[in-house]
């Protein structure tokens, strides 16, 4: 089973990399971009076949390592 984790900054947390991307896009002629928020995508290959156990394990991974839950949100997608 694969777990796909999307980690993004919480609303209200400054995103200097997102601003840099926005400015670069504007400089390249993409004037319609009002805001950019960037994040991380992490894909894990899991041995666990039980979806509930896999989700619980990935939740724990996110809380302990993959996301800084003080300033970041995360979303988990499981794919067989």
PyMOL Python script that loads the backbone (N, CA, C, O; Angstrom):
from pymol import cmd

cmd.read_pdbstr("""\
ATOM      1  N   UNK A   1       0.853  -1.175   0.000  1.00  0.00           N
ATOM      2  CA  UNK A   1       0.000   0.000   0.000  1.00  0.00           C
ATOM      3  C   UNK A   1       0.894   1.231   0.000  1.00  0.00           C
ATOM      4  O   UNK A   1       1.945   1.250   0.639  1.00  0.00           O
ATOM      5  N   UNK A   2       0.460   2.265  -0.729  1.00  0.00           N
ATOM      6  CA  UNK A   2       1.192   3.527  -0.745  1.00  0.00           C
ATOM      7  C   UNK A   2       0.449   4.545   0.090  1.00  0.00           C
ATOM      8  O   UNK A   2      -0.782   4.583   0.108  1.00  0.00           O
ATOM      9  N   UNK A   3       1.214   5.364   0.778  1.00  0.00           N
ATOM     10  CA  UNK A   3       0.651   6.504   1.497  1.00  0.00           C
ATOM     11  C   UNK A   3       1.237   7.758   0.870  1.00  0.00           C
ATOM     12  O   UNK A   3       2.452   7.885   0.719  1.00  0.00           O
ATOM     13  N   UNK A   4       0.364   8.670   0.511  1.00  0.00           N
ATOM     14  CA  UNK A   4       0.798   9.956  -0.027  1.00  0.00           C
ATOM     15  C   UNK A   4       0.438  11.020   0.994  1.00  0.00           C
ATOM     16  O   UNK A   4      -0.721  11.159   1.385  1.00  0.00           O
ATOM     17  N   UNK A   5       1.448  11.769   1.421  1.00  0.00           N
ATOM     18  CA  UNK A   5       1.265  12.780   2.451  1.00  0.00           C
ATOM     19  C   UNK A   5       1.547  14.146   1.842  1.00  0.00           C
ATOM     20  O   UNK A   5       2.608  14.372   1.260  1.00  0.00           O
ATOM     21  N   UNK A   6       0.596  15.045   1.980  1.00  0.00           N
ATOM     22  CA  UNK A   6       0.755  16.429   1.531  1.00  0.00           C
ATOM     23  C   UNK A   6       0.875  17.295   2.779  1.00  0.00           C
ATOM     24  O   UNK A   6      -0.026  17.317   3.617  1.00  0.00           O
ATOM     25  N   UNK A   7       1.990  18.006   2.897  1.00  0.00           N
ATOM     26  CA  UNK A   7       2.245  18.862   4.048  1.00  0.00           C
ATOM     27  C   UNK A   7       2.257  20.309   3.565  1.00  0.00           C
ATOM     28  O   UNK A   7       2.992  20.651   2.638  1.00  0.00           O
ATOM     29  N   UNK A   8       1.444  21.157   4.190  1.00  0.00           N
ATOM     30  CA  UNK A   8       1.381  22.569   3.827  1.00  0.00           C
ATOM     31  C   UNK A   8       1.400  23.429   5.083  1.00  0.00           C
ATOM     32  O   UNK A   8       1.026  22.984   6.168  1.00  0.00           O
ATOM     33  N   UNK A   9       1.844  24.666   4.912  1.00  0.00           N
ATOM     34  CA  UNK A   9       1.823  25.597   6.036  1.00  0.00           C
ATOM     35  C   UNK A   9       0.387  25.962   6.377  1.00  0.00           C
ATOM     36  O   UNK A   9      -0.455  26.073   5.486  1.00  0.00           O
ATOM     37  N   UNK A  10       0.106  26.147   7.648  1.00  0.00           N
ATOM     38  CA  UNK A  10      -1.217  26.560   8.075  1.00  0.00           C
ATOM     39  C   UNK A  10      -1.481  27.987   7.595  1.00  0.00           C
ATOM     40  O   UNK A  10      -0.553  28.770   7.396  1.00  0.00           O
ATOM     41  N   UNK A  11      -2.760  28.309   7.414  1.00  0.00           N
ATOM     42  CA  UNK A  11      -3.124  29.677   7.053  1.00  0.00           C
ATOM     43  C   UNK A  11      -2.624  30.625   8.130  1.00  0.00           C
ATOM     44  O   UNK A  11      -2.711  30.327   9.322  1.00  0.00           O
ATOM     45  N   UNK A  12      -2.104  31.758   7.709  1.00  0.00           N
ATOM     46  CA  UNK A  12      -1.586  32.746   8.651  1.00  0.00           C
ATOM     47  C   UNK A  12      -0.098  32.616   8.899  1.00  0.00           C
ATOM     48  O   UNK A  12       0.522  33.535   9.435  1.00  0.00           O
ATOM     49  N   UNK A  13       0.489  31.483   8.516  1.00  0.00           N
ATOM     50  CA  UNK A  13       1.936  31.306   8.668  1.00  0.00           C
ATOM     51  C   UNK A  13       2.599  31.846   7.403  1.00  0.00           C
ATOM     52  O   UNK A  13       2.229  31.469   6.291  1.00  0.00           O
ATOM     53  N   UNK A  14       3.578  32.727   7.579  1.00  0.00           N
ATOM     54  CA  UNK A  14       4.271  33.309   6.431  1.00  0.00           C
ATOM     55  C   UNK A  14       4.933  32.221   5.600  1.00  0.00           C
ATOM     56  O   UNK A  14       5.488  31.261   6.135  1.00  0.00           O
ATOM     57  N   UNK A  15       4.866  32.388   4.281  1.00  0.00           N
ATOM     58  CA  UNK A  15       5.432  31.419   3.346  1.00  0.00           C
ATOM     59  C   UNK A  15       6.383  32.148   2.392  1.00  0.00           C
ATOM     60  O   UNK A  15       5.992  32.481   1.274  1.00  0.00           O
ATOM     61  N   UNK A  16       7.631  32.401   2.820  1.00  0.00           N
ATOM     62  CA  UNK A  16       8.568  33.147   1.962  1.00  0.00           C
ATOM     63  C   UNK A  16       8.884  32.437   0.652  1.00  0.00           C
ATOM     64  O   UNK A  16       9.107  33.099  -0.361  1.00  0.00           O
ATOM     65  N   UNK A  17       8.908  31.113   0.647  1.00  0.00           N
ATOM     66  CA  UNK A  17       9.157  30.385  -0.600  1.00  0.00           C
ATOM     67  C   UNK A  17       7.981  30.559  -1.554  1.00  0.00           C
ATOM     68  O   UNK A  17       8.180  30.708  -2.760  1.00  0.00           O
ATOM     69  N   UNK A  18       6.774  30.542  -1.032  1.00  0.00           N
ATOM     70  CA  UNK A  18       5.596  30.772  -1.853  1.00  0.00           C
ATOM     71  C   UNK A  18       5.629  32.159  -2.475  1.00  0.00           C
ATOM     72  O   UNK A  18       5.306  32.326  -3.651  1.00  0.00           O
ATOM     73  N   UNK A  19       6.025  33.164  -1.677  1.00  0.00           N
ATOM     74  CA  UNK A  19       6.130  34.530  -2.199  1.00  0.00           C
ATOM     75  C   UNK A  19       7.199  34.617  -3.284  1.00  0.00           C
ATOM     76  O   UNK A  19       6.998  35.296  -4.290  1.00  0.00           O
ATOM     77  N   UNK A  20       8.328  33.941  -3.095  1.00  0.00           N
ATOM     78  CA  UNK A  20       9.392  33.947  -4.107  1.00  0.00           C
ATOM     79  C   UNK A  20       8.896  33.314  -5.407  1.00  0.00           C
ATOM     80  O   UNK A  20       9.207  33.803  -6.494  1.00  0.00           O
ATOM     81  N   UNK A  21       8.134  32.238  -5.301  1.00  0.00           N
ATOM     82  CA  UNK A  21       7.566  31.591  -6.489  1.00  0.00           C
ATOM     83  C   UNK A  21       6.592  32.533  -7.181  1.00  0.00           C
ATOM     84  O   UNK A  21       6.608  32.659  -8.406  1.00  0.00           O
ATOM     85  N   UNK A  22       5.746  33.196  -6.400  1.00  0.00           N
ATOM     86  CA  UNK A  22       4.785  34.133  -6.962  1.00  0.00           C
ATOM     87  C   UNK A  22       5.494  35.255  -7.718  1.00  0.00           C
ATOM     88  O   UNK A  22       5.104  35.594  -8.836  1.00  0.00           O
ATOM     89  N   UNK A  23       6.533  35.832  -7.114  1.00  0.00           N
ATOM     90  CA  UNK A  23       7.271  36.913  -7.779  1.00  0.00           C
ATOM     91  C   UNK A  23       7.945  36.416  -9.052  1.00  0.00           C
ATOM     92  O   UNK A  23       7.960  37.121 -10.061  1.00  0.00           O
ATOM     93  N   UNK A  24       8.500  35.215  -9.013  1.00  0.00           N
ATOM     94  CA  UNK A  24       9.153  34.654 -10.203  1.00  0.00           C
ATOM     95  C   UNK A  24       8.133  34.412 -11.315  1.00  0.00           C
ATOM     96  O   UNK A  24       8.418  34.684 -12.481  1.00  0.00           O
ATOM     97  N   UNK A  25       6.958  33.908 -10.970  1.00  0.00           N
ATOM     98  CA  UNK A  25       5.921  33.686 -11.973  1.00  0.00           C
ATOM     99  C   UNK A  25       5.487  35.009 -12.607  1.00  0.00           C
ATOM    100  O   UNK A  25       5.296  35.090 -13.820  1.00  0.00           O
ATOM    101  N   UNK A  26       5.332  36.039 -11.778  1.00  0.00           N
ATOM    102  CA  UNK A  26       4.977  37.359 -12.293  1.00  0.00           C
ATOM    103  C   UNK A  26       6.059  37.869 -13.246  1.00  0.00           C
ATOM    104  O   UNK A  26       5.755  38.414 -14.307  1.00  0.00           O
ATOM    105  N   UNK A  27       7.321  37.687 -12.859  1.00  0.00           N
ATOM    106  CA  UNK A  27       8.440  38.124 -13.707  1.00  0.00           C
ATOM    107  C   UNK A  27       8.477  37.363 -15.035  1.00  0.00           C
ATOM    108  O   UNK A  27       8.966  37.884 -16.038  1.00  0.00           O
ATOM    109  N   UNK A  28       7.966  36.147 -15.040  1.00  0.00           N
ATOM    110  CA  UNK A  28       7.922  35.343 -16.263  1.00  0.00           C
ATOM    111  C   UNK A  28       6.677  35.635 -17.111  1.00  0.00           C
ATOM    112  O   UNK A  28       6.479  35.025 -18.161  1.00  0.00           O
ATOM    113  N   UNK A  29       5.851  36.563 -16.650  1.00  0.00           N
ATOM    114  CA  UNK A  29       4.690  36.961 -17.429  1.00  0.00           C
ATOM    115  C   UNK A  29       3.380  36.330 -17.017  1.00  0.00           C
ATOM    116  O   UNK A  29       2.369  36.521 -17.694  1.00  0.00           O
ATOM    117  N   UNK A  30       3.365  35.583 -15.928  1.00  0.00           N
ATOM    118  CA  UNK A  30       2.127  34.969 -15.431  1.00  0.00           C
ATOM    119  C   UNK A  30       1.493  35.916 -14.411  1.00  0.00           C
ATOM    120  O   UNK A  30       1.633  35.729 -13.203  1.00  0.00           O
ATOM    121  N   UNK A  31       0.801  36.927 -14.915  1.00  0.00           N
ATOM    122  CA  UNK A  31       0.307  38.014 -14.073  1.00  0.00           C
ATOM    123  C   UNK A  31      -0.934  37.639 -13.258  1.00  0.00           C
ATOM    124  O   UNK A  31      -1.259  38.352 -12.309  1.00  0.00           O
ATOM    125  N   UNK A  32      -1.620  36.582 -13.577  1.00  0.00           N
ATOM    126  CA  UNK A  32      -2.867  36.239 -12.910  1.00  0.00           C
ATOM    127  C   UNK A  32      -2.724  35.466 -11.618  1.00  0.00           C
ATOM    128  O   UNK A  32      -3.729  35.016 -11.067  1.00  0.00           O
ATOM    129  N   UNK A  33      -1.522  35.295 -11.116  1.00  0.00           N
ATOM    130  CA  UNK A  33      -1.311  34.520  -9.889  1.00  0.00           C
ATOM    131  C   UNK A  33      -1.363  35.469  -8.695  1.00  0.00           C
ATOM    132  O   UNK A  33      -0.472  36.301  -8.526  1.00  0.00           O
ATOM    133  N   UNK A  34      -2.401  35.350  -7.867  1.00  0.00           N
ATOM    134  CA  UNK A  34      -2.565  36.250  -6.728  1.00  0.00           C
ATOM    135  C   UNK A  34      -1.797  35.809  -5.490  1.00  0.00           C
ATOM    136  O   UNK A  34      -1.328  36.649  -4.722  1.00  0.00           O
ATOM    137  N   UNK A  35      -1.663  34.503  -5.290  1.00  0.00           N
ATOM    138  CA  UNK A  35      -0.974  34.007  -4.100  1.00  0.00           C
ATOM    139  C   UNK A  35      -0.442  32.613  -4.382  1.00  0.00           C
ATOM    140  O   UNK A  35      -1.022  31.871  -5.175  1.00  0.00           O
ATOM    141  N   UNK A  36       0.656  32.258  -3.738  1.00  0.00           N
ATOM    142  CA  UNK A  36       1.244  30.923  -3.868  1.00  0.00           C
ATOM    143  C   UNK A  36       1.570  30.413  -2.474  1.00  0.00           C
ATOM    144  O   UNK A  36       2.190  31.120  -1.680  1.00  0.00           O
ATOM    145  N   UNK A  37       1.160  29.206  -2.179  1.00  0.00           N
ATOM    146  CA  UNK A  37       1.541  28.510  -0.951  1.00  0.00           C
ATOM    147  C   UNK A  37       2.218  27.224  -1.402  1.00  0.00           C
ATOM    148  O   UNK A  37       1.656  26.477  -2.203  1.00  0.00           O
ATOM    149  N   UNK A  38       3.381  26.964  -0.912  1.00  0.00           N
ATOM    150  CA  UNK A  38       4.091  25.756  -1.314  1.00  0.00           C
ATOM    151  C   UNK A  38       4.172  24.803  -0.128  1.00  0.00           C
ATOM    152  O   UNK A  38       3.997  25.200   1.025  1.00  0.00           O
ATOM    153  N   UNK A  39       4.439  23.549  -0.436  1.00  0.00           N
ATOM    154  CA  UNK A  39       4.507  22.544   0.620  1.00  0.00           C
ATOM    155  C   UNK A  39       5.372  21.373   0.210  1.00  0.00           C
ATOM    156  O   UNK A  39       6.211  21.482  -0.684  1.00  0.00           O
ATOM    157  N   UNK A  40       5.156  20.244   0.880  1.00  0.00           N
ATOM    158  CA  UNK A  40       5.925  19.028   0.614  1.00  0.00           C
ATOM    159  C   UNK A  40       4.975  17.901   0.227  1.00  0.00           C
ATOM    160  O   UNK A  40       3.833  17.839   0.683  1.00  0.00           O
ATOM    161  N   UNK A  41       5.475  17.021  -0.617  1.00  0.00           N
ATOM    162  CA  UNK A  41       4.756  15.801  -0.981  1.00  0.00           C
ATOM    163  C   UNK A  41       5.671  14.639  -0.627  1.00  0.00           C
ATOM    164  O   UNK A  41       6.816  14.587  -1.076  1.00  0.00           O
ATOM    165  N   UNK A  42       5.174  13.716   0.168  1.00  0.00           N
ATOM    166  CA  UNK A  42       5.965  12.565   0.602  1.00  0.00           C
ATOM    167  C   UNK A  42       5.182  11.306   0.239  1.00  0.00           C
ATOM    168  O   UNK A  42       4.005  11.186   0.580  1.00  0.00           O
ATOM    169  N   UNK A  43       5.831  10.368  -0.450  1.00  0.00           N
ATOM    170  CA  UNK A  43       5.183   9.108  -0.809  1.00  0.00           C
ATOM    171  C   UNK A  43       5.905   7.977  -0.088  1.00  0.00           C
ATOM    172  O   UNK A  43       7.126   7.847  -0.175  1.00  0.00           O
ATOM    173  N   UNK A  44       5.138   7.170   0.618  1.00  0.00           N
ATOM    174  CA  UNK A  44       5.673   6.059   1.398  1.00  0.00           C
ATOM    175  C   UNK A  44       5.114   4.748   0.855  1.00  0.00           C
ATOM    176  O   UNK A  44       3.919   4.646   0.576  1.00  0.00           O
ATOM    177  N   UNK A  45       5.960   3.768   0.710  1.00  0.00           N
ATOM    178  CA  UNK A  45       5.529   2.413   0.337  1.00  0.00           C
ATOM    179  C   UNK A  45       5.453   1.620   1.635  1.00  0.00           C
ATOM    180  O   UNK A  45       6.462   1.438   2.316  1.00  0.00           O
ATOM    181  N   UNK A  46       4.260   1.150   1.977  1.00  0.00           N
ATOM    182  CA  UNK A  46       4.042   0.459   3.245  1.00  0.00           C
ATOM    183  C   UNK A  46       3.820  -1.034   3.034  1.00  0.00           C
ATOM    184  O   UNK A  46       3.236  -1.448   2.032  1.00  0.00           O
ATOM    185  N   UNK A  47       4.286  -1.829   3.977  1.00  0.00           N
ATOM    186  CA  UNK A  47       4.058  -3.270   3.959  1.00  0.00           C
ATOM    187  C   UNK A  47       2.660  -3.581   4.485  1.00  0.00           C
ATOM    188  O   UNK A  47       2.038  -4.559   4.071  1.00  0.00           O
ATOM    189  N   UNK A  48       2.173  -2.750   5.392  1.00  0.00           N
ATOM    190  CA  UNK A  48       0.875  -2.960   6.032  1.00  0.00           C
ATOM    191  C   UNK A  48      -0.256  -3.022   4.998  1.00  0.00           C
ATOM    192  O   UNK A  48      -0.349  -2.158   4.127  1.00  0.00           O
ATOM    193  N   UNK A  49      -1.109  -4.038   5.095  1.00  0.00           N
ATOM    194  CA  UNK A  49      -2.221  -4.215   4.162  1.00  0.00           C
ATOM    195  C   UNK A  49      -3.537  -3.687   4.730  1.00  0.00           C
ATOM    196  O   UNK A  49      -4.452  -3.357   3.976  1.00  0.00           O
ATOM    197  N   UNK A  50      -3.633  -3.606   6.058  1.00  0.00           N
ATOM    198  CA  UNK A  50      -4.849  -3.121   6.706  1.00  0.00           C
ATOM    199  C   UNK A  50      -4.874  -1.589   6.645  1.00  0.00           C
ATOM    200  O   UNK A  50      -3.969  -0.922   7.147  1.00  0.00           O
ATOM    201  N   UNK A  51      -5.921  -1.046   6.023  1.00  0.00           N
ATOM    202  CA  UNK A  51      -5.986   0.394   5.805  1.00  0.00           C
ATOM    203  C   UNK A  51      -6.015   1.187   7.112  1.00  0.00           C
ATOM    204  O   UNK A  51      -5.350   2.218   7.212  1.00  0.00           O
ATOM    205  N   UNK A  52      -6.745   0.745   8.082  1.00  0.00           N
ATOM    206  CA  UNK A  52      -6.833   1.456   9.363  1.00  0.00           C
ATOM    207  C   UNK A  52      -5.487   1.486  10.074  1.00  0.00           C
ATOM    208  O   UNK A  52      -5.086   2.516  10.616  1.00  0.00           O
ATOM    209  N   UNK A  53      -4.789   0.351  10.069  1.00  0.00           N
ATOM    210  CA  UNK A  53      -3.467   0.297  10.703  1.00  0.00           C
ATOM    211  C   UNK A  53      -2.455   1.152   9.939  1.00  0.00           C
ATOM    212  O   UNK A  53      -1.617   1.821  10.543  1.00  0.00           O
ATOM    213  N   UNK A  54      -2.538   1.125   8.611  1.00  0.00           N
ATOM    214  CA  UNK A  54      -1.632   1.925   7.794  1.00  0.00           C
ATOM    215  C   UNK A  54      -1.858   3.408   8.066  1.00  0.00           C
ATOM    216  O   UNK A  54      -0.904   4.163   8.247  1.00  0.00           O
ATOM    217  N   UNK A  55      -3.113   3.819   8.093  1.00  0.00           N
ATOM    218  CA  UNK A  55      -3.420   5.230   8.351  1.00  0.00           C
ATOM    219  C   UNK A  55      -2.934   5.658   9.729  1.00  0.00           C
ATOM    220  O   UNK A  55      -2.373   6.743   9.885  1.00  0.00           O
ATOM    221  N   UNK A  56      -3.148   4.812  10.721  1.00  0.00           N
ATOM    222  CA  UNK A  56      -2.700   5.124  12.080  1.00  0.00           C
ATOM    223  C   UNK A  56      -1.180   5.264  12.132  1.00  0.00           C
ATOM    224  O   UNK A  56      -0.660   6.160  12.797  1.00  0.00           O
ATOM    225  N   UNK A  57      -0.468   4.378  11.431  1.00  0.00           N
ATOM    226  CA  UNK A  57       0.996   4.440  11.418  1.00  0.00           C
ATOM    227  C   UNK A  57       1.479   5.720  10.742  1.00  0.00           C
ATOM    228  O   UNK A  57       2.401   6.372  11.231  1.00  0.00           O
ATOM    229  N   UNK A  58       0.861   6.079   9.623  1.00  0.00           N
ATOM    230  CA  UNK A  58       1.278   7.286   8.904  1.00  0.00           C
ATOM    231  C   UNK A  58       0.920   8.534   9.713  1.00  0.00           C
ATOM    232  O   UNK A  58       1.678   9.504   9.709  1.00  0.00           O
ATOM    233  N   UNK A  59      -0.211   8.525  10.400  1.00  0.00           N
ATOM    234  CA  UNK A  59      -0.567   9.632  11.291  1.00  0.00           C
ATOM    235  C   UNK A  59       0.533   9.848  12.327  1.00  0.00           C
ATOM    236  O   UNK A  59       0.948  10.978  12.586  1.00  0.00           O
ATOM    237  N   UNK A  60       0.993   8.755  12.908  1.00  0.00           N
ATOM    238  CA  UNK A  60       2.055   8.837  13.916  1.00  0.00           C
ATOM    239  C   UNK A  60       3.351   9.357  13.303  1.00  0.00           C
ATOM    240  O   UNK A  60       4.056  10.152  13.923  1.00  0.00           O
ATOM    241  N   UNK A  61       3.670   8.908  12.077  1.00  0.00           N
ATOM    242  CA  UNK A  61       4.869   9.394  11.374  1.00  0.00           C
ATOM    243  C   UNK A  61       4.787  10.901  11.144  1.00  0.00           C
ATOM    244  O   UNK A  61       5.772  11.621  11.310  1.00  0.00           O
ATOM    245  N   UNK A  62       3.610  11.362  10.765  1.00  0.00           N
ATOM    246  CA  UNK A  62       3.425  12.790  10.521  1.00  0.00           C
ATOM    247  C   UNK A  62       3.615  13.596  11.802  1.00  0.00           C
ATOM    248  O   UNK A  62       4.287  14.627  11.804  1.00  0.00           O
ATOM    249  N   UNK A  63       3.020  13.117  12.882  1.00  0.00           N
ATOM    250  CA  UNK A  63       3.105  13.835  14.149  1.00  0.00           C
ATOM    251  C   UNK A  63       4.520  13.857  14.712  1.00  0.00           C
ATOM    252  O   UNK A  63       4.924  14.833  15.345  1.00  0.00           O
ATOM    253  N   UNK A  64       5.279  12.776  14.481  1.00  0.00           N
ATOM    254  CA  UNK A  64       6.622  12.674  15.063  1.00  0.00           C
ATOM    255  C   UNK A  64       7.737  13.207  14.172  1.00  0.00           C
ATOM    256  O   UNK A  64       8.775  13.629  14.681  1.00  0.00           O
ATOM    257  N   UNK A  65       7.543  13.198  12.834  1.00  0.00           N
ATOM    258  CA  UNK A  65       8.655  13.553  11.957  1.00  0.00           C
ATOM    259  C   UNK A  65       8.269  14.328  10.702  1.00  0.00           C
ATOM    260  O   UNK A  65       8.894  15.340  10.388  1.00  0.00           O
ATOM    261  N   UNK A  66       7.264  13.875   9.992  1.00  0.00           N
ATOM    262  CA  UNK A  66       7.020  14.391   8.648  1.00  0.00           C
ATOM    263  C   UNK A  66       6.441  15.803   8.615  1.00  0.00           C
ATOM    264  O   UNK A  66       6.643  16.522   7.636  1.00  0.00           O
ATOM    265  N   UNK A  67       5.734  16.211   9.650  1.00  0.00           N
ATOM    266  CA  UNK A  67       5.126  17.545   9.689  1.00  0.00           C
ATOM    267  C   UNK A  67       5.389  18.204  11.031  1.00  0.00           C
ATOM    268  O   UNK A  67       5.408  17.549  12.073  1.00  0.00           O
ATOM    269  N   UNK A  68       5.589  19.501  10.984  1.00  0.00           N
ATOM    270  CA  UNK A  68       5.671  20.290  12.215  1.00  0.00           C
ATOM    271  C   UNK A  68       4.249  20.762  12.488  1.00  0.00           C
ATOM    272  O   UNK A  68       3.807  21.764  11.926  1.00  0.00           O
ATOM    273  N   UNK A  69       3.536  20.049  13.343  1.00  0.00           N
ATOM    274  CA  UNK A  69       2.098  20.280  13.515  1.00  0.00           C
ATOM    275  C   UNK A  69       1.771  21.628  14.168  1.00  0.00           C
ATOM    276  O   UNK A  69       0.604  22.015  14.222  1.00  0.00           O
ATOM    277  N   UNK A  70       2.767  22.333  14.657  1.00  0.00           N
ATOM    278  CA  UNK A  70       2.531  23.669  15.196  1.00  0.00           C
ATOM    279  C   UNK A  70       2.229  24.642  14.053  1.00  0.00           C
ATOM    280  O   UNK A  70       1.362  25.506  14.185  1.00  0.00           O
ATOM    281  N   UNK A  71       2.950  24.500  12.925  1.00  0.00           N
ATOM    282  CA  UNK A  71       2.795  25.441  11.811  1.00  0.00           C
ATOM    283  C   UNK A  71       2.352  24.792  10.510  1.00  0.00           C
ATOM    284  O   UNK A  71       2.129  25.491   9.522  1.00  0.00           O
ATOM    285  N   UNK A  72       2.219  23.462  10.486  1.00  0.00           N
ATOM    286  CA  UNK A  72       1.878  22.772   9.246  1.00  0.00           C
ATOM    287  C   UNK A  72       0.650  21.881   9.409  1.00  0.00           C
ATOM    288  O   UNK A  72       0.408  21.312  10.473  1.00  0.00           O
ATOM    289  N   UNK A  73      -0.108  21.778   8.336  1.00  0.00           N
ATOM    290  CA  UNK A  73      -1.196  20.806   8.214  1.00  0.00           C
ATOM    291  C   UNK A  73      -0.709  19.662   7.338  1.00  0.00           C
ATOM    292  O   UNK A  73       0.239  19.818   6.567  1.00  0.00           O
ATOM    293  N   UNK A  74      -1.360  18.518   7.460  1.00  0.00           N
ATOM    294  CA  UNK A  74      -1.026  17.402   6.568  1.00  0.00           C
ATOM    295  C   UNK A  74      -2.296  16.664   6.195  1.00  0.00           C
ATOM    296  O   UNK A  74      -3.274  16.637   6.941  1.00  0.00           O
ATOM    297  N   UNK A  75      -2.248  16.064   5.013  1.00  0.00           N
ATOM    298  CA  UNK A  75      -3.353  15.234   4.534  1.00  0.00           C
ATOM    299  C   UNK A  75      -2.761  13.916   4.032  1.00  0.00           C
ATOM    300  O   UNK A  75      -1.721  13.896   3.374  1.00  0.00           O
ATOM    301  N   UNK A  76      -3.434  12.836   4.351  1.00  0.00           N
ATOM    302  CA  UNK A  76      -2.951  11.497   3.998  1.00  0.00           C
ATOM    303  C   UNK A  76      -3.921  10.860   3.015  1.00  0.00           C
ATOM    304  O   UNK A  76      -5.129  10.831   3.249  1.00  0.00           O
ATOM    305  N   UNK A  77      -3.377  10.346   1.904  1.00  0.00           N
ATOM    306  CA  UNK A  77      -4.141   9.551   0.956  1.00  0.00           C
ATOM    307  C   UNK A  77      -3.512   8.171   0.902  1.00  0.00           C
ATOM    308  O   UNK A  77      -2.303   8.048   0.708  1.00  0.00           O
ATOM    309  N   UNK A  78      -4.318   7.133   1.070  1.00  0.00           N
ATOM    310  CA  UNK A  78      -3.835   5.758   0.962  1.00  0.00           C
ATOM    311  C   UNK A  78      -4.276   5.185  -0.384  1.00  0.00           C
ATOM    312  O   UNK A  78      -5.424   5.348  -0.798  1.00  0.00           O
ATOM    313  N   UNK A  79      -3.334   4.507  -1.060  1.00  0.00           N
ATOM    314  CA  UNK A  79      -3.606   3.926  -2.373  1.00  0.00           C
ATOM    315  C   UNK A  79      -3.146   2.489  -2.357  1.00  0.00           C
ATOM    316  O   UNK A  79      -2.028   2.197  -1.932  1.00  0.00           O
ATOM    317  N   UNK A  80      -3.989   1.592  -2.811  1.00  0.00           N
ATOM    318  CA  UNK A  80      -3.594   0.181  -2.870  1.00  0.00           C
ATOM    319  C   UNK A  80      -2.797  -0.103  -4.112  1.00  0.00           C
ATOM    320  O   UNK A  80      -2.379  -1.240  -4.332  1.00  0.00           O
TER     321      UNK A  80
END
""", "prot")
cmd.dss("prot")
cmd.show_as("cartoon", "prot")
cmd.util.cbc("prot")
cmd.orient("prot")
